[in-house]
Amino acid sequence: MREIDFNGSGLQTNLPFDLAYQAAEDFSKSLQKRTKPAGFMKTLLLQRICSSFASGRSTAEKVLRREILGDEEDGQGRLFGDALAALTSEEAAISTQDH
């Protein structure tokens, strides 16, 4: 098997991607001040944004509507639901502001 060296390599991104990524980072940092599942939320948001803009936007809209993400029967889904039910105006504002 041939090894590939990625040192000094990176993915080219564009401004909309960078803004969405930064918004997810900022939102997660704010959420982390009051709830433990913020790290899981960050991972989920960043995965969705990296998957596609449509997926990232859909997830962000669900967050703002305080919908449960993932399987509701899953313990992680309940943790997200509890965190989103108590979403503060500061946290909601982060996801709607321009970066």
C-alpha positions as semicolon CSV with decimal commas, in nm:
position;residue;x (nm);y (nm);z (nm)
1;M;0,000;0,000;0,000
2;R;0,131;0,342;-0,093
3;E;0,141;0,610;0,177
4;I;0,019;0,960;0,096
5;D;0,172;1,260;0,268
6;F;-0,082;1,537;0,334
7;N;0,158;1,773;0,513
8;G;0,111;2,123;0,380
9;S;-0,204;2,019;0,195
10;G;-0,550;2,141;0,267
11;L;-0,893;2,170;0,118
12;Q;-0,982;2,481;-0,075
13;T;-1,296;2,637;0,067
14;N;-1,505;2,935;-0,031
15;L;-1,647;3,223;0,170
16;P;-1,999;3,076;0,221
17;F;-1,847;2,753;0,355
18;D;-1,610;2,945;0,583
19;L;-1,899;3,156;0,718
20;A;-2,117;2,851;0,784
21;Y;-1,830;2,670;0,954
22;Q;-1,752;2,973;1,173
23;A;-2,120;3,012;1,268
24;A;-2,129;2,646;1,378
25;E;-1,812;2,697;1,582
26;D;-1,949;3,013;1,747
27;F;-2,287;2,853;1,818
28;S;-2,123;2,548;1,974
29;K;-1,895;2,764;2,188
30;S;-2,194;2,958;2,320
31;L;-2,396;2,640;2,379
32;Q;-2,103;2,483;2,563
33;K;-2,134;2,748;2,835
34;R;-2,452;2,583;2,965
35;T;-2,484;2,226;2,840
36;K;-2,273;1,914;2,806
37;P;-2,395;1,790;2,465
38;A;-2,250;2,100;2,295
39;G;-1,952;1,897;2,176
40;F;-2,181;1,641;2,013
41;M;-2,385;1,922;1,861
42;K;-2,070;2,079;1,719
43;T;-1,965;1,751;1,562
44;L;-2,310;1,699;1,413
45;L;-2,333;2,053;1,272
46;L;-1,986;2,043;1,121
47;Q;-2,048;1,701;0,967
48;R;-2,368;1,826;0,807
49;I;-2,205;2,146;0,679
50;C;-1,916;1,948;0,533
51;S;-2,160;1,703;0,376
52;S;-2,347;1,972;0,185
53;F;-2,473;2,325;0,228
54;A;-2,830;2,197;0,199
55;S;-2,775;1,950;0,481
56;G;-2,605;2,211;0,698
57;R;-2,881;2,465;0,637
58;S;-3,152;2,209;0,707
59;T;-2,987;2,117;1,037
60;A;-2,945;2,483;1,136
61;E;-3,313;2,547;1,061
62;K;-3,413;2,250;1,278
63;V;-3,197;2,386;1,559
64;L;-3,370;2,725;1,537
65;R;-3,712;2,553;1,542
66;R;-3,583;2,355;1,842
67;E;-3,654;2,023;1,671
68;I;-3,487;1,709;1,798
69;L;-3,193;1,605;1,582
70;G;-3,132;1,240;1,517
71;D;-3,332;0,949;1,651
72;E;-3,568;1,067;1,924
73;E;-3,541;0,732;2,102
74;D;-3,166;0,765;2,114
75;G;-3,018;0,912;2,435
76;Q;-2,820;1,159;2,225
77;G;-3,143;1,277;2,059
78;R;-3,296;1,346;2,400
79;L;-2,987;1,539;2,513
80;F;-3,004;1,753;2,199
81;G;-3,376;1,803;2,252
82;D;-3,323;1,923;2,608
83;A;-3,045;2,161;2,501
84;L;-3,251;2,300;2,213
85;A;-3,565;2,340;2,422
86;A;-3,369;2,583;2,639
87;L;-3,200;2,762;2,346
88;T;-3,122;3,117;2,455
89;S;-3,174;3,427;2,243
90;E;-2,793;3,471;2,233
91;E;-2,747;3,122;2,091
92;A;-3,025;3,168;1,836
93;A;-2,881;3,505;1,730
94;I;-2,541;3,348;1,655
95;S;-2,689;3,120;1,395
96;T;-2,867;3,405;1,216
97;Q;-2,598;3,674;1,217
98;D;-2,353;3,741;0,936
99;H;-1,994;3,647;1,009
